């Protein structure tokens, strides 16, 4: 088995108002390694050129064949493509520059991953872990004043990120822009302070969720059901259709049981490590 092998977490993007900027790394993972001809890990597959991980590996200068195994669902709003691209970029860069480049060249790894993904929210979280804010090639990992559970309500349907983004208005009214800027700032402060009482207000959005919920009524039903519980807050994860719910760990199983049976629930943690060699 190849010694050069990376593990990358899934992510939830936007977190309500932080469109294209905020992300949260989650405890579902994709692993990727260089195929050196030895036995592959269980469930791993050597991937073809069409796979986003291999395209990212080549983009970062990697050579040879690679394998991937992943439990991150595709097309569900949990950052599969972002994790796949981060894994490929990290592995390709490390093949040429060594494992230490994961820390030393983090800004370059973010740049390469964002070039492929088109926006930094998912890839930043998958790269550095935790809750991140990323824009203009920079990423900051937010301090967290609590250790929550993240419930992912995941339906069987998939969402095309490209089509979902195209449905968002190209011009946003100024009051809505101001609303989202203010709520993003409030959300970041609440995370740092551990102030769960303001999270429901802080995760409100006026830019993208309503139009996306219109195309995914089951997701809106799950979102509404989550708000009827004592969960701290809820949001559409990325472009959906997954709905993310944040709550105390002691309450997660009970709250998950109150969500619609039209989707599966996964109780996850925040992944604080990001991309790591294993």
C-alpha positions in Angstrom: 0.0 0.0 0.0 1.3 3.4 -0.9 2.8 5.5 2.0 1.6 8.7 0.3 -2.1 8.8 1.3 -4.4 11.6 2.3 -7.7 11.8 4.1 -10.0 14.8 3.6 -13.3 15.7 5.3 -16.7 16.5 3.8 -18.1 19.9 4.3 -21.2 22.0 4.6 -21.1 25.3 2.9 -22.7 28.8 3.3 -24.1 28.0 6.8 -27.1 30.1 5.9 -26.0 33.7 5.1 -22.3 33.1 4.3 -22.8 32.5 0.6 -19.6 31.2 -1.0 -17.5 32.2 2.0 -18.3 30.1 5.1 -17.8 26.3 5.4 -17.8 23.6 8.1 -15.7 20.4 7.9 -17.6 17.3 8.8 -16.7 13.8 10.0 -17.3 12.0 6.7 -14.1 11.4 4.8 -12.6 10.7 1.4 -9.2 9.0 1.2 -6.9 9.1 -1.8 -3.5 7.5 -2.5 -1.0 6.8 -5.2 -1.4 3.4 -6.8 2.0 1.7 -6.5 0.8 -1.7 -7.6 0.3 -3.1 -4.1 -3.0 -4.2 -2.7 -5.6 -1.4 -2.4 -7.4 -0.5 0.8 -10.8 -2.2 1.2 -13.5 -0.5 -1.1 -10.9 1.7 -2.8 -10.9 1.9 -6.6 -8.3 3.2 -9.1 -10.0 6.2 -10.7 -10.4 7.3 -14.3 -9.6 10.7 -15.9 -13.2 11.9 -15.4 -13.0 11.8 -11.6 -12.5 15.2 -10.0 -9.7 13.8 -7.7 -7.6 12.7 -10.7 -8.1 16.0 -12.5 -7.0 17.8 -9.4 -4.0 15.5 -8.9 -2.9 16.3 -12.5 -3.6 20.0 -12.0 -1.2 20.0 -9.1 1.5 18.3 -11.1 0.9 14.7 -9.9 1.8 11.7 -12.1 0.8 8.1 -12.1 -2.4 6.3 -11.2 -4.4 7.0 -8.0 -7.1 5.3 -6.0 -10.0 6.8 -4.0 -12.4 5.5 -1.4 -15.1 7.7 0.0 -18.3 7.7 2.1 -19.2 11.2 1.2 -22.5 11.1 -0.8 -22.2 12.7 -4.3 -24.5 15.6 -5.4 -26.1 16.0 -2.0 -24.5 19.3 -0.7 -21.9 17.7 1.5 -18.9 18.9 -0.4 -17.9 15.7 -2.3 -16.4 17.5 -5.2 -14.6 19.9 -2.9 -13.1 17.1 -0.8 -12.1 15.2 -4.0 -10.3 18.2 -5.4 -8.5 19.0 -2.2 -7.4 15.4 -1.9 -6.1 15.5 -5.5 -4.3 18.8 -5.1 -2.7 17.9 -1.8 -1.5 14.5 -3.1 -0.2 15.8 -6.4 1.6 18.7 -4.7 3.1 16.4 -2.0 4.3 14.0 -4.6 6.5 16.8 -6.0 7.2 18.8 -2.8 6.9 16.4 0.1 4.3 16.0 2.9 5.5 19.1 4.7 4.0 21.2 1.8 0.6 20.6 3.3 1.4 23.2 5.9 4.1 25.2 4.1 2.1 25.7 0.9 -1.4 25.9 2.3 -2.2 29.1 0.4 -1.1 27.6 -2.9 -3.2 24.5 -2.2 -6.2 26.6 -1.5 -5.6 28.6 -4.7 -5.4 25.4 -6.8 -8.4 23.8 -5.2 -10.5 27.0 -5.6 -9.5 27.3 -9.3 -11.1 23.9 -9.9 -14.1 24.2 -7.6 -15.0 27.8 -8.6 -15.7 29.0 -5.0 -13.7 28.6 -1.8 -16.2 27.7 0.9 -16.1 23.9 0.7 -12.5 23.5 -0.3 -11.3 25.8 2.5 -13.1 23.8 5.2 -11.9 20.5 3.7 -8.3 21.7 3.6 -7.9 23.2 7.1 -10.8 21.8 9.0 -13.2 23.3 11.5 -15.4 26.3 10.6 -13.7 28.6 8.0 -14.2 31.9 6.4 -12.5 32.2 3.0 -12.4 34.9 0.3 -9.8 36.4 -2.1 -7.4 33.5 -1.6 -7.3 33.8 2.2 -8.7 31.4 4.8 -9.2 31.8 8.5 -10.3 29.0 10.9 -12.8 30.4 13.4 -12.4 29.7 17.1 -15.4 27.7 18.4 -17.0 28.3 21.8 -18.9 25.0 21.7 -18.7 21.4 20.5 -22.0 20.7 18.7 -23.5 17.8 16.8 -24.2 18.3 13.2 -27.2 16.3 11.9 -27.2 15.8 8.1 -30.7 15.1 6.7 -29.9 13.5 3.3 -32.6 12.7 0.8 -32.2 10.3 -2.1 -32.4 13.1 -4.7 -29.3 14.9 -6.0 -28.8 18.6 -6.8 -26.7 20.0 -9.6 -24.7 22.8 -8.1 -24.3 24.5 -11.5 -28.1 24.6 -12.1 -28.8 25.6 -8.5 -26.4 28.5 -8.8 -27.9 29.6 -12.1 -31.3 29.9 -10.4 -30.0 32.6 -8.0 -30.7 36.2 -9.1 -27.8 37.9 -10.7 -28.8 41.2 -8.9 -29.6 41.2 -5.2 -31.4 44.1 -3.6 -29.2 46.2 -1.3 -31.4 45.5 1.9 -30.9 41.8 1.3 -27.2 42.2 0.9 -26.9 44.2 4.1 -29.1 41.6 5.8 -26.7 38.8 4.8 -23.6 40.7 5.6 -24.9 41.5 9.1 -26.1 38.0 9.8 -22.8 36.5 8.6 -20.9 38.7 11.0 -23.3 37.8 13.8 -22.9 34.1 13.0 -19.1 34.2 13.1 -19.3 36.1 16.5 -21.7 33.6 17.9 -19.5 30.7 16.9 -16.5 32.3 18.6 -18.4 33.2 21.7 -20.4 29.9 22.0 -23.6 31.9 22.0 -26.1 29.3 20.9 -29.1 31.6 21.7 -28.5 33.8 18.6 -27.8 31.0 16.1 -31.3 30.8 14.8 -31.3 34.5 13.9 -27.7 34.4 12.7 -28.3 31.6 10.2 -31.1 33.4 8.4 -30.6 34.2 4.7 -32.1 36.3 2.0 -29.9 35.5 -1.0 -30.1 31.9 -2.0 -32.0 29.4 0.2 -35.5 30.3 -0.8 -34.9 29.8 -4.5 -33.2 26.6 -3.8 -35.9 25.3 -1.5 -38.4 26.0 -4.2 -36.7 23.4 -6.3 -36.5 20.9 -3.4 -39.7 20.9 -1.4 -38.7 17.9 0.7 -35.6 19.8 1.8 -37.8 22.7 2.8 -40.0 20.3 4.8 -37.0 19.0 6.6 -35.8 22.6 7.3 -39.2 23.5 8.7 -39.3 20.4 10.8 -35.9 21.1 12.3 -37.0 24.6 13.3 -39.9 23.0 15.2 -37.5 21.2 17.4 -35.1 22.7 20.0 -32.2 22.5 17.7 -29.9 25.5 17.8 -30.2 26.3 14.0 -30.6 24.8 10.6 -29.6 25.6 7.0 -29.5 24.2 3.5 -26.1 22.6 3.1 -24.4 24.1 0.1 -26.8 23.9 -2.8 -28.7 21.1 -1.2 -30.6 18.9 -1.1 -29.1 18.0 2.3 -30.3 20.1 5.3 -27.8 20.6 8.2 -29.0 20.9 11.8 -26.8 22.1 14.6 -27.6 21.1 18.2 -26.2 19.8 21.5 -24.7 16.4 21.2 -27.0 15.1 24.0 -30.1 16.0 21.9 -28.9 14.9 18.5 -30.5 11.4 18.4 -33.9 12.8 19.6 -33.9 15.7 17.1 -32.8 13.4 14.2 -35.8 11.3 15.0 -38.2 14.2 14.5 -37.0 15.0 10.9 -39.0 13.7 7.9 -38.5 10.1 6.9 -38.1 11.1 3.3 -34.3 11.4 4.0 -31.7 9.6 6.0 -30.1 11.3 9.0 -26.4 11.1 9.9 -25.2 12.5 13.2 -21.7 13.9 12.6 -19.0 15.9 14.4 -17.1 18.9 13.2 -13.8 17.7 11.8 -11.1 19.9 13.2 -8.1 18.4 11.3 -8.9 19.0 7.7 -6.7 17.3 5.1 -4.1 15.0 6.8 -1.7 12.3 5.6 -2.4 8.9 7.0 
